[in-house]
Amino acid sequence: MSDADLEEIRKGRLAQLQQQQQGGASGGGGGEDQRKQQEAEARASILSQVLTPEAADRLGRIRLVKESRATDVENRLIMLARSGQLRSKITEEQLKELLGAMTENAETGGGRGGGKIVITRRKDWDDDDDLLDL
């Protein structure tokens, strides 16, 4: 990402914050919906600047299957963009690598609930002894 792109994102965010402050002073019950709408637009704007069309399409398909995974990926991409760690647009292959890294991280205990199931069997319990009593 170039400095011009980051500056554009900052200006958009500043304008959004100013609108929220103006809306908060005169706002009523509809302010919450408007704020959510503006947040969604800001996210979409940042993602469109960060992702290639193919990567955005893949992220959309992921959202259809598992929305929480897509939201996690979007949050990670937005965080990287805001911190200036992205030098160019994310391609579909880079998005696949990011998904793989996030999945691997979740499976090794960094995620929610872990992905392993452990079965512990009883050692000294035997059902066959009950049949001899009959």
N, CA, C and O atoms as a GROMACS GRO file, in nm:
protein
  536
    1MET      N    1   0.083  -0.117   0.000
    1MET     CA    2   0.000   0.000   0.000
    1MET      C    3   0.088   0.124   0.000
    1MET      O    4   0.187   0.131   0.072
    2SER      N    5   0.052   0.219  -0.079
    2SER     CA    6   0.132   0.341  -0.087
    2SER      C    7   0.087   0.439   0.021
    2SER      O    8  -0.017   0.422   0.085
    3ASP      N    9   0.169   0.541   0.040
    3ASP     CA   10   0.136   0.643   0.139
    3ASP      C   11   0.008   0.718   0.102
    3ASP      O   12  -0.067   0.760   0.189
    4ALA      N   13  -0.015   0.733  -0.028
    4ALA     CA   14  -0.136   0.802  -0.072
    4ALA      C   15  -0.261   0.723  -0.033
    4ALA      O   16  -0.362   0.780   0.009
    5ASP      N   17  -0.254   0.590  -0.047
    5ASP     CA   18  -0.368   0.505  -0.008
    5ASP      C   19  -0.394   0.515   0.142
    5ASP      O   20  -0.509   0.528   0.185
    6LEU      N   21  -0.288   0.509   0.220
    6LEU     CA   22  -0.305   0.519   0.365
    6LEU      C   23  -0.360   0.655   0.406
    6LEU      O   24  -0.443   0.664   0.496
    7GLU      N   25  -0.314   0.760   0.339
    7GLU     CA   26  -0.364   0.894   0.368
    7GLU      C   27  -0.513   0.904   0.334
    7GLU      O   28  -0.590   0.966   0.407
    8GLU      N   29  -0.552   0.841   0.225
    8GLU     CA   30  -0.693   0.840   0.185
    8GLU      C   31  -0.778   0.768   0.289
    8GLU      O   32  -0.888   0.812   0.321
    9ILE      N   33  -0.726   0.658   0.342
    9ILE     CA   34  -0.798   0.583   0.446
    9ILE      C   35  -0.810   0.669   0.572
    9ILE      O   36  -0.916   0.674   0.634
   10ARG      N   37  -0.703   0.737   0.608
   10ARG     CA   38  -0.707   0.823   0.727
   10ARG      C   39  -0.807   0.937   0.711
   10ARG      O   40  -0.881   0.968   0.804
   11LYS      N   41  -0.809   0.998   0.593
   11LYS     CA   42  -0.904   1.108   0.569
   11LYS      C   43  -1.048   1.058   0.577
   11LYS      O   44  -1.135   1.124   0.633
   12GLY      N   45  -1.072   0.939   0.520
   12GLY     CA   46  -1.206   0.881   0.525
   12GLY      C   47  -1.248   0.853   0.668
   12GLY      O   48  -1.363   0.877   0.706
   13ARG      N   49  -1.156   0.801   0.747
   13ARG     CA   50  -1.185   0.771   0.887
   13ARG      C   51  -1.211   0.900   0.966
   13ARG      O   52  -1.302   0.904   1.049
   14LEU      N   53  -1.132   1.004   0.941
   14LEU     CA   54  -1.152   1.132   1.007
   14LEU      C   55  -1.289   1.190   0.973
   14LEU      O   56  -1.360   1.239   1.061
   15ALA      N   57  -1.326   1.184   0.845
   15ALA     CA   58  -1.457   1.234   0.803
   15ALA      C   59  -1.568   1.153   0.870
   15ALA      O   60  -1.671   1.209   0.911
   16GLN      N   61  -1.547   1.022   0.882
   16GLN     CA   62  -1.647   0.937   0.946
   16GLN      C   63  -1.662   0.974   1.094
   16GLN      O   64  -1.775   0.983   1.144
   17LEU      N   65  -1.552   0.996   1.163
   17LEU     CA   66  -1.559   1.034   1.304
   17LEU      C   67  -1.628   1.169   1.322
   17LEU      O   68  -1.705   1.187   1.416
   18GLN      N   69  -1.601   1.264   1.231
   18GLN     CA   70  -1.666   1.394   1.240
   18GLN      C   71  -1.817   1.381   1.219
   18GLN      O   72  -1.895   1.449   1.286
   19GLN      N   73  -1.857   1.296   1.126
   19GLN     CA   74  -2.000   1.274   1.102
   19GLN      C   75  -2.066   1.211   1.224
   19GLN      O   76  -2.179   1.245   1.259
   20GLN      N   77  -1.994   1.119   1.288
   20GLN     CA   78  -2.050   1.054   1.407
   20GLN      C   79  -2.069   1.155   1.520
   20GLN      O   80  -2.170   1.151   1.591
   21GLN      N   81  -1.973   1.247   1.536
   21GLN     CA   82  -1.985   1.347   1.641
   21GLN      C   83  -2.102   1.441   1.612
   21GLN      O   84  -2.176   1.477   1.704
   22GLN      N   85  -2.120   1.480   1.488
   22GLN     CA   86  -2.231   1.567   1.452
   22GLN      C   87  -2.363   1.493   1.467
   22GLN      O   88  -2.461   1.550   1.515
   23GLY      N   89  -2.366   1.368   1.428
   23GLY     CA   90  -2.487   1.288   1.440
   23GLY      C   91  -2.520   1.257   1.584
   23GLY      O   92  -2.638   1.248   1.619
   24GLY      N   93  -2.418   1.242   1.669
   24GLY     CA   94  -2.440   1.214   1.811
   24GLY      C   95  -2.504   1.330   1.883
   24GLY      O   96  -2.583   1.310   1.975
   25ALA      N   97  -2.470   1.453   1.844
   25ALA     CA   98  -2.525   1.570   1.909
   25ALA      C   99  -2.673   1.588   1.876
   25ALA      O  100  -2.750   1.634   1.960
   26SER      N  101  -2.713   1.553   1.754
   26SER     CA  102  -2.851   1.573   1.713
   26SER      C  103  -2.926   1.441   1.697
   26SER      O  104  -3.044   1.441   1.664
   27GLY      N  105  -2.858   1.329   1.719
   27GLY     CA  106  -2.914   1.198   1.688
   27GLY      C  107  -3.018   1.152   1.787
   27GLY      O  108  -3.030   1.204   1.898
   28GLY      N  109  -3.094   1.052   1.743
   28GLY     CA  110  -3.195   0.989   1.826
   28GLY      C  111  -3.172   0.839   1.827
   28GLY      O  112  -3.059   0.793   1.840
   29GLY      N  113  -3.280   0.762   1.812
   29GLY     CA  114  -3.271   0.617   1.813
   29GLY      C  115  -3.211   0.561   1.685
   29GLY      O  116  -3.157   0.450   1.687
   30GLY      N  117  -3.218   0.633   1.575
   30GLY     CA  118  -3.167   0.584   1.448
   30GLY      C  119  -3.017   0.599   1.434
   30GLY      O  120  -2.960   0.553   1.334
   31GLY      N  121  -2.951   0.661   1.529
   31GLY     CA  122  -2.807   0.683   1.522
   31GLY      C  123  -2.728   0.554   1.524
   31GLY      O  124  -2.624   0.544   1.459
   32GLU      N  125  -2.776   0.456   1.598
   32GLU     CA  126  -2.707   0.327   1.607
   32GLU      C  127  -2.705   0.256   1.472
   32GLU      O  128  -2.602   0.204   1.430
   33ASP      N  129  -2.818   0.255   1.403
   33ASP     CA  130  -2.823   0.192   1.270
   33ASP      C  131  -2.734   0.266   1.172
   33ASP      O  132  -2.666   0.205   1.089
   34GLN      N  133  -2.734   0.396   1.181
   34GLN     CA  134  -2.652   0.477   1.090
   34GLN      C  135  -2.503   0.452   1.118
   34GLN      O  136  -2.423   0.445   1.024
   35ARG      N  137  -2.467   0.438   1.244
   35ARG     CA  138  -2.328   0.412   1.280
   35ARG      C  139  -2.283   0.276   1.227
   35ARG      O  140  -2.173   0.263   1.173
   36LYS      N  141  -2.369   0.176   1.243
   36LYS     CA  142  -2.336   0.043   1.191
   36LYS      C  143  -2.322   0.045   1.039
   36LYS      O  144  -2.233  -0.020   0.983
   37GLN      N  145  -2.409   0.120   0.973
   37GLN     CA  146  -2.403   0.133   0.827
   37GLN      C  147  -2.271   0.197   0.786
   37GLN      O  148  -2.205   0.150   0.692
   38GLN      N  149  -2.231   0.304   0.855
   38GLN     CA  150  -2.106   0.372   0.823
   38GLN      C  151  -1.986   0.282   0.849
   38GLN      O  152  -1.890   0.283   0.773
   39GLU      N  153  -1.992   0.204   0.958
   39GLU     CA  154  -1.884   0.109   0.988
   39GLU      C  155  -1.870   0.006   0.877
   39GLU      O  156  -1.759  -0.024   0.834
   40ALA      N  157  -1.983  -0.047   0.831
   40ALA     CA  158  -1.981  -0.148   0.725
   40ALA      C  159  -1.925  -0.088   0.596
   40ALA      O  160  -1.849  -0.153   0.525
   41GLU      N  161  -1.962   0.036   0.567
   41GLU     CA  162  -1.910   0.102   0.447
   41GLU      C  163  -1.760   0.126   0.458
   41GLU      O  164  -1.687   0.110   0.360
   42ALA      N  165  -1.714   0.165   0.577
   42ALA     CA  166  -1.570   0.188   0.597
   42ALA      C  167  -1.492   0.058   0.581
   42ALA      O  168  -1.385   0.055   0.520
   43ARG      N  169  -1.547  -0.051   0.637
   43ARG     CA  170  -1.482  -0.182   0.623
   43ARG      C  171  -1.475  -0.223   0.476
   43ARG      O  172  -1.371  -0.268   0.428
   44ALA      N  173  -1.586  -0.206   0.406
   44ALA     CA  174  -1.590  -0.243   0.264
   44ALA      C  175  -1.491  -0.159   0.184
   44ALA      O  176  -1.425  -0.210   0.092
   45SER      N  177  -1.480  -0.032   0.217
   45SER     CA  178  -1.387   0.056   0.148
   45SER      C  179  -1.243   0.012   0.168
   45SER      O  180  -1.166   0.005   0.073
   46ILE      N  181  -1.207  -0.016   0.292
   46ILE     CA  182  -1.070  -0.060   0.322
   46ILE      C  183  -1.041  -0.192   0.253
   46ILE      O  184  -0.934  -0.210   0.194
   47LEU      N  185  -1.136  -0.286   0.260
   47LEU     CA  186  -1.113  -0.417   0.198
   47LEU      C  187  -1.102  -0.407   0.047
   47LEU      O  188  -1.024  -0.481  -0.014
   48SER      N  189  -1.178  -0.318  -0.014
   48SER     CA  190  -1.168  -0.303  -0.159
   48SER      C  191  -1.033  -0.246  -0.200
   48SER      O  192  -0.985  -0.273  -0.310
   49GLN      N  193  -0.973  -0.166  -0.112
   49GLN     CA  194  -0.840  -0.112  -0.140
   49GLN      C  195  -0.730  -0.214  -0.115
   49GLN      O  196  -0.623  -0.206  -0.174
   50VAL      N  197  -0.756  -0.311  -0.027
   50VAL     CA  198  -0.654  -0.405   0.017
   50VAL      C  199  -0.655  -0.534  -0.065
   50VAL      O  200  -0.550  -0.596  -0.084
   51LEU      N  201  -0.773  -0.576  -0.114
   51LEU     CA  202  -0.787  -0.706  -0.180
   51LEU      C  203  -0.798  -0.691  -0.332
   51LEU      O  204  -0.854  -0.594  -0.383
   52THR      N  205  -0.743  -0.790  -0.403
   52THR     CA  206  -0.767  -0.798  -0.546
   52THR      C  207  -0.910  -0.847  -0.565
   52THR      O  208  -0.969  -0.901  -0.471
   53PRO      N  209  -0.969  -0.831  -0.685
   53PRO     CA  210  -1.107  -0.879  -0.705
   53PRO      C  211  -1.123  -1.029  -0.681
   53PRO      O  212  -1.226  -1.072  -0.629
   54GLU      N  213  -1.022  -1.108  -0.718
   54GLU     CA  214  -1.030  -1.253  -0.698
   54GLU      C  215  -1.031  -1.286  -0.549
   54GLU      O  216  -1.106  -1.373  -0.504
   55ALA      N  217  -0.947  -1.217  -0.473
   55ALA     CA  218  -0.941  -1.241  -0.329
   55ALA      C  219  -1.071  -1.197  -0.262
   55ALA      O  220  -1.120  -1.263  -0.170
   56ALA      N  221  -1.126  -1.085  -0.306
   56ALA     CA  222  -1.253  -1.037  -0.251
   56ALA      C  223  -1.365  -1.137  -0.281
   56ALA      O  224  -1.452  -1.160  -0.197
   57ASP      N  225  -1.362  -1.195  -0.399
   57ASP     CA  226  -1.461  -1.296  -0.436
   57ASP      C  227  -1.449  -1.419  -0.347
   57ASP      O  228  -1.550  -1.473  -0.302
   58ARG      N  229  -1.326  -1.463  -0.322
   58ARG     CA  230  -1.305  -1.579  -0.236
   58ARG      C  231  -1.353  -1.549  -0.094
   58ARG      O  232  -1.416  -1.633  -0.031
   59LEU      N  233  -1.324  -1.430  -0.044
   59LEU     CA  234  -1.369  -1.392   0.089
   59LEU      C  235  -1.522  -1.390   0.097
   59LEU      O  236  -1.580  -1.425   0.199
   60GLY      N  237  -1.586  -1.348  -0.011
   60GLY     CA  238  -1.732  -1.351  -0.017
   60GLY      C  239  -1.787  -1.492  -0.011
   60GLY      O  240  -1.889  -1.517   0.054
   61ARG      N  241  -1.720  -1.586  -0.079
   61ARG     CA  242  -1.763  -1.726  -0.074
   61ARG      C  243  -1.741  -1.785   0.065
   61ARG      O  244  -1.820  -1.866   0.112
   62ILE      N  245  -1.633  -1.744   0.130
   62ILE     CA  246  -1.608  -1.790   0.267
   62ILE      C  247  -1.717  -1.738   0.359
   62ILE      O  248  -1.762  -1.809   0.449
   63ARG      N  249  -1.759  -1.614   0.337
   63ARG     CA  250  -1.864  -1.554   0.419
   63ARG      C  251  -1.995  -1.633   0.406
   63ARG      O  252  -2.069  -1.646   0.503
   64LEU      N  253  -2.023  -1.686   0.287
   64LEU     CA  254  -2.145  -1.764   0.268
   64LEU      C  255  -2.142  -1.893   0.351
   64LEU      O  256  -2.245  -1.937   0.401
   65VAL      N  257  -2.023  -1.951   0.364
   65VAL     CA  258  -2.010  -2.078   0.436
   65VAL      C  259  -1.998  -2.055   0.586
   65VAL      O  260  -2.070  -2.118   0.665
   66LYS      N  261  -1.908  -1.966   0.626
   66LYS     CA  262  -1.884  -1.943   0.769
   66LYS      C  263  -1.854  -1.796   0.792
   66LYS      O  264  -1.742  -1.750   0.769
   67GLU      N  265  -1.954  -1.725   0.836
   67GLU     CA  266  -1.942  -1.580   0.850
   67GLU      C  267  -1.839  -1.540   0.954
   67GLU      O  268  -1.770  -1.439   0.938
   68SER      N  269  -1.828  -1.616   1.061
   68SER     CA  270  -1.733  -1.581   1.166
   68SER      C  271  -1.589  -1.589   1.115
   68SER      O  272  -1.505  -1.506   1.151
   69ARG      N  273  -1.560  -1.687   1.031
   69ARG     CA  274  -1.425  -1.699   0.975
   69ARG      C  275  -1.395  -1.581   0.884
   69ARG      O  276  -1.286  -1.525   0.889
   70ALA      N  277  -1.493  -1.542   0.802
   70ALA     CA  278  -1.473  -1.428   0.712
   70ALA      C  279  -1.453  -1.299   0.791
   70ALA      O  280  -1.370  -1.216   0.753
   71THR      N  281  -1.526  -1.282   0.898
   71THR     CA  282  -1.512  -1.163   0.981
   71THR      C  283  -1.374  -1.160   1.047
   71THR      O  284  -1.311  -1.054   1.056
   72ASP      N  285  -1.326  -1.275   1.093
   72ASP     CA  286  -1.192  -1.282   1.152
   72ASP      C  287  -1.085  -1.243   1.050
   72ASP      O  288  -0.992  -1.168   1.082
   73VAL      N  289  -1.100  -1.293   0.927
   73VAL     CA  290  -1.002  -1.261   0.822
   73VAL      C  291  -1.009  -1.113   0.789
   73VAL      O  292  -0.906  -1.048   0.772
   74GLU      N  293  -1.130  -1.058   0.778
   74GLU     CA  294  -1.144  -0.916   0.750
   74GLU      C  295  -1.080  -0.831   0.859
   74GLU      O  296  -1.011  -0.733   0.829
   75ASN      N  297  -1.103  -0.868   0.984
   75ASN     CA  298  -1.044  -0.792   1.094
   75ASN      C  299  -0.892  -0.796   1.087
   75ASN      O  300  -0.826  -0.695   1.111
   76ARG      N  301  -0.837  -0.912   1.055
   76ARG     CA  302  -0.691  -0.924   1.045
   76ARG      C  303  -0.639  -0.838   0.930
   76ARG      O  304  -0.537  -0.769   0.946
   77LEU      N  305  -0.706  -0.840   0.815
   77LEU     CA  306  -0.663  -0.760   0.701
   77LEU      C  307  -0.671  -0.610   0.730
   77LEU      O  308  -0.582  -0.535   0.693
   78ILE      N  309  -0.779  -0.568   0.795
   78ILE     CA  310  -0.795  -0.426   0.828
   78ILE      C  311  -0.687  -0.383   0.927
   78ILE      O  312  -0.632  -0.273   0.915
   79MET      N  313  -0.658  -0.469   1.023
   79MET     CA  314  -0.553  -0.437   1.120
   79MET      C  315  -0.417  -0.422   1.050
   79MET      O  316  -0.342  -0.329   1.079
   80LEU      N  317  -0.387  -0.514   0.958
   80LEU     CA  318  -0.261  -0.505   0.884
   80LEU      C  319  -0.255  -0.379   0.799
   80LEU      O  320  -0.150  -0.315   0.789
   81ALA      N  321  -0.368  -0.344   0.738
   81ALA     CA  322  -0.371  -0.225   0.652
   81ALA      C  323  -0.351  -0.098   0.736
   81ALA      O  324  -0.277  -0.008   0.696
   82ARG      N  325  -0.417  -0.092   0.849
   82ARG     CA  326  -0.407   0.028   0.932
   82ARG      C  327  -0.268   0.044   0.994
   82ARG      O  328  -0.222   0.156   1.018
   83SER      N  329  -0.202  -0.069   1.018
   83SER     CA  330  -0.068  -0.060   1.076
   83SER      C  331   0.040  -0.040   0.970
   83SER      O  332   0.157  -0.024   1.003
   84GLY      N  333   0.000  -0.042   0.842
   84GLY     CA  334   0.094  -0.016   0.735
   84GLY      C  335   0.181  -0.135   0.697
   84GLY      O  336   0.286  -0.117   0.635
   85GLN      N  337   0.141  -0.255   0.734
   85GLN     CA  338   0.221  -0.373   0.706
   85GLN      C  339   0.196  -0.431   0.567
   85GLN      O  340   0.269  -0.519   0.522
   86LEU      N  341   0.094  -0.383   0.499
   86LEU     CA  342   0.064  -0.432   0.364
   86LEU      C  343   0.128  -0.338   0.262
   86LEU      O  344   0.104  -0.217   0.263
   87ARG      N  345   0.209  -0.394   0.175
   87ARG     CA  346   0.279  -0.313   0.074
   87ARG      C  347   0.205  -0.314  -0.060
   87ARG      O  348   0.221  -0.222  -0.140
   88SER      N  349   0.126  -0.417  -0.084
   88SER     CA  350   0.051  -0.426  -0.210
   88SER      C  351  -0.081  -0.495  -0.180
   88SER      O  352  -0.108  -0.536  -0.067
   89LYS      N  353  -0.164  -0.507  -0.283
   89LYS     CA  354  -0.294  -0.571  -0.266
   89LYS      C  355  -0.274  -0.721  -0.239
   89LYS      O  356  -0.181  -0.783  -0.291
   90ILE      N  357  -0.363  -0.777  -0.158
   90ILE     CA  358  -0.359  -0.919  -0.124
   90ILE      C  359  -0.420  -0.998  -0.239
   90ILE      O  360  -0.533  -0.972  -0.280
   91THR      N  361  -0.344  -1.096  -0.290
   91THR     CA  362  -0.395  -1.181  -0.397
   91THR      C  363  -0.471  -1.299  -0.337
   91THR      O  364  -0.473  -1.318  -0.215
   92GLU      N  365  -0.533  -1.376  -0.424
   92GLU     CA  366  -0.608  -1.492  -0.378
   92GLU      C  367  -0.516  -1.594  -0.311
   92GLU      O  368  -0.553  -1.654  -0.211
   93GLU      N  369  -0.397  -1.612  -0.366
   93GLU     CA  370  -0.301  -1.706  -0.307
   93GLU      C  371  -0.256  -1.660  -0.169
   93GLU      O  372  -0.244  -1.741  -0.077
   94GLN      N  373  -0.233  -1.531  -0.153
   94GLN     CA  374  -0.193  -1.479  -0.023
   94GLN      C  375  -0.308  -1.493   0.078
   94GLN      O  376  -0.284  -1.518   0.196
   95LEU      N  377  -0.431  -1.477   0.031
   95LEU     CA  378  -0.546  -1.495   0.118
   95LEU      C  379  -0.556  -1.641   0.163
   95LEU      O  380  -0.587  -1.668   0.278
   96LYS      N  381  -0.529  -1.734   0.071
   96LYS     CA  382  -0.528  -1.876   0.108
   96LYS      C  383  -0.423  -1.904   0.215
   96LYS      O  384  -0.449  -1.978   0.310
   97GLU      N  385  -0.305  -1.845   0.199
   97GLU     CA  386  -0.199  -1.864   0.298
   97GLU      C  387  -0.242  -1.808   0.434
   97GLU      O  388  -0.217  -1.870   0.538
   98LEU      N  389  -0.305  -1.692   0.433
   98LEU     CA  390  -0.353  -1.631   0.557
   98LEU      C  391  -0.458  -1.719   0.624
   98LEU      O  392  -0.456  -1.738   0.745
   99LEU      N  393  -0.549  -1.773   0.544
   99LEU     CA  394  -0.651  -1.864   0.598
   99LEU      C  395  -0.587  -1.988   0.658
   99LEU      O  396  -0.627  -2.033   0.766
  100GLY      N  397  -0.488  -2.043   0.588
  100GLY     CA  398  -0.419  -2.161   0.639
  100GLY      C  399  -0.348  -2.131   0.770
  100GLY      O  400  -0.351  -2.213   0.863
  101ALA      N  401  -0.284  -2.016   0.779
  101ALA     CA  402  -0.214  -1.978   0.902
  101ALA      C  403  -0.313  -1.959   1.016
  101ALA      O  404  -0.287  -1.999   1.130
  102MET      N  405  -0.426  -1.897   0.987
  102MET     CA  406  -0.526  -1.875   1.092
  102MET      C  407  -0.587  -2.007   1.138
  102MET      O  408  -0.612  -2.025   1.257
  103THR      N  409  -0.610  -2.099   1.045
  103THR     CA  410  -0.664  -2.230   1.080
  103THR      C  411  -0.564  -2.308   1.163
  103THR      O  412  -0.600  -2.370   1.262
  104GLU      N  413  -0.438  -2.304   1.122
  104GLU     CA  414  -0.332  -2.373   1.195
  104GLU      C  415  -0.319  -2.316   1.336
  104GLU      O  416  -0.300  -2.391   1.432
  105ASN      N  417  -0.329  -2.186   1.347
  105ASN     CA  418  -0.320  -2.121   1.478
  105ASN      C  419  -0.437  -2.162   1.567
  105ASN      O  420  -0.420  -2.183   1.687
  106ALA      N  421  -0.554  -2.174   1.509
  106ALA     CA  422  -0.673  -2.214   1.586
  106ALA      C  423  -0.662  -2.359   1.632
  106ALA      O  424  -0.707  -2.392   1.742
  107GLU      N  425  -0.604  -2.444   1.550
  107GLU     CA  426  -0.593  -2.586   1.586
  107GLU      C  427  -0.489  -2.612   1.693
  107GLU      O  428  -0.499  -2.710   1.766
  108THR      N  429  -0.389  -2.527   1.704
  108THR     CA  430  -0.284  -2.549   1.803
  108THR      C  431  -0.317  -2.488   1.937
  108THR      O  432  -0.229  -2.473   2.022
  109GLY      N  433  -0.442  -2.452   1.957
  109GLY     CA  434  -0.483  -2.402   2.088
  109GLY      C  435  -0.498  -2.252   2.093
  109GLY      O  436  -0.542  -2.198   2.196
  110GLY      N  437  -0.464  -2.182   1.987
  110GLY     CA  438  -0.477  -2.037   1.989
  110GLY      C  439  -0.618  -1.991   1.959
  110GLY      O  440  -0.649  -1.873   1.972
  111GLY      N  441  -0.703  -2.085   1.919
  111GLY     CA  442  -0.838  -2.047   1.880
  111GLY      C  443  -0.940  -2.074   1.987
  111GLY      O  444  -0.907  -2.088   2.105
  112ARG      N  445  -1.064  -2.081   1.945
  112ARG     CA  446  -1.175  -2.100   2.038
  112ARG      C  447  -1.201  -2.249   2.057
  112ARG      O  448  -1.242  -2.316   1.963
  113GLY      N  449  -1.178  -2.301   2.175
  113GLY     CA  450  -1.218  -2.436   2.208
  113GLY      C  451  -1.126  -2.544   2.158
  113GLY      O  452  -1.141  -2.659   2.199
  114GLY      N  453  -1.031  -2.513   2.074
  114GLY     CA  454  -0.941  -2.615   2.022
  114GLY      C  455  -1.011  -2.705   1.923
  114GLY      O  456  -1.134  -2.701   1.912
  115GLY      N  457  -0.936  -2.786   1.852
  115GLY     CA  458  -0.996  -2.873   1.752
  115GLY      C  459  -0.977  -3.020   1.780
  115GLY      O  460  -1.010  -3.102   1.695
  116LYS      N  461  -0.926  -3.055   1.897
  116LYS     CA  462  -0.898  -3.195   1.927
  116LYS      C  463  -1.004  -3.252   2.019
  116LYS      O  464  -1.058  -3.183   2.106
  117ILE      N  465  -1.033  -3.380   1.998
  117ILE     CA  466  -1.122  -3.454   2.085
  117ILE      C  467  -1.040  -3.565   2.148
  117ILE      O  468  -0.976  -3.643   2.077
  118VAL      N  469  -1.041  -3.573   2.278
  118VAL     CA  470  -0.964  -3.675   2.349
  118VAL      C  471  -1.062  -3.770   2.415
  118VAL      O  472  -1.152  -3.729   2.488
  119ILE      N  473  -1.044  -3.900   2.387
  119ILE     CA  474  -1.130  -4.003   2.445
  119ILE      C  475  -1.046  -4.082   2.544
  119ILE      O  476  -0.940  -4.134   2.509
  120THR      N  477  -1.093  -4.090   2.668
  120THR     CA  478  -1.024  -4.167   2.771
  120THR      C  479  -1.111  -4.288   2.803
  120THR      O  480  -1.226  -4.273   2.844
  121ARG      N  481  -1.056  -4.404   2.785
  121ARG     CA  482  -1.132  -4.527   2.810
  121ARG      C  483  -1.099  -4.580   2.950
  121ARG      O  484  -0.989  -4.562   3.002
  122ARG      N  485  -1.198  -4.645   3.010
  122ARG     CA  486  -1.177  -4.707   3.141
  122ARG      C  487  -1.095  -4.835   3.121
  122ARG      O  488  -1.116  -4.909   3.026
  123LYS      N  489  -1.004  -4.858   3.211
  123LYS     CA  490  -0.914  -4.974   3.197
  123LYS      C  491  -0.973  -5.102   3.255
  123LYS      O  492  -0.965  -5.207   3.190
  124ASP      N  493  -1.032  -5.097   3.374
  124ASP     CA  494  -1.071  -5.219   3.445
  124ASP      C  495  -1.220  -5.247   3.438
  124ASP      O  496  -1.274  -5.314   3.526
  125TRP      N  497  -1.287  -5.201   3.339
  125TRP     CA  498  -1.430  -5.221   3.329
  125TRP      C  499  -1.457  -5.321   3.220
  125TRP      O  500  -1.413  -5.302   3.106
  126ASP      N  501  -1.528  -5.430   3.252
  126ASP     CA  502  -1.552  -5.535   3.154
  126ASP      C  503  -1.696  -5.579   3.164
  126ASP      O  504  -1.743  -5.616   3.272
  127ASP      N  505  -1.766  -5.577   3.055
  127ASP     CA  506  -1.908  -5.615   3.051
  127ASP      C  507  -1.929  -5.766   3.051
  127ASP      O  508  -2.038  -5.811   3.087
  128ASP      N  509  -1.831  -5.845   3.014
  128ASP     CA  510  -1.847  -5.989   2.998
  128ASP      C  511  -1.871  -6.059   3.132
  128ASP      O  512  -1.931  -6.166   3.134
  129ASP      N  513  -1.826  -6.003   3.243
  129ASP     CA  514  -1.845  -6.066   3.374
  129ASP      C  515  -1.991  -6.071   3.411
  129ASP      O  516  -2.031  -6.163   3.483
  130ASP      N  517  -2.071  -5.978   3.368
  130ASP     CA  518  -2.214  -5.976   3.402
  130ASP      C  519  -2.288  -6.093   3.340
  130ASP      O  520  -2.388  -6.135   3.397
  131LEU      N  521  -2.245  -6.146   3.229
  131LEU     CA  522  -2.312  -6.257   3.163
  131LEU      C  523  -2.293  -6.388   3.238
  131LEU      O  524  -2.376  -6.478   3.225
  132LEU      N  525  -2.188  -6.403   3.314
  132LEU     CA  526  -2.162  -6.527   3.388
  132LEU      C  527  -2.257  -6.545   3.506
  132LEU      O  528  -2.278  -6.658   3.550
  133ASP      N  529  -2.312  -6.440   3.557
  133ASP     CA  530  -2.403  -6.445   3.670
  133ASP      C  531  -2.539  -6.504   3.635
  133ASP      O  532  -2.612  -6.544   3.725
  134LEU      N  533  -2.574  -6.510   3.511
  134LEU     CA  534  -2.707  -6.558   3.470
  134LEU      C  535  -2.717  -6.703   3.474
  134LEU      O  536  -2.823  -6.758   3.442
   0.00000   0.00000   0.00000
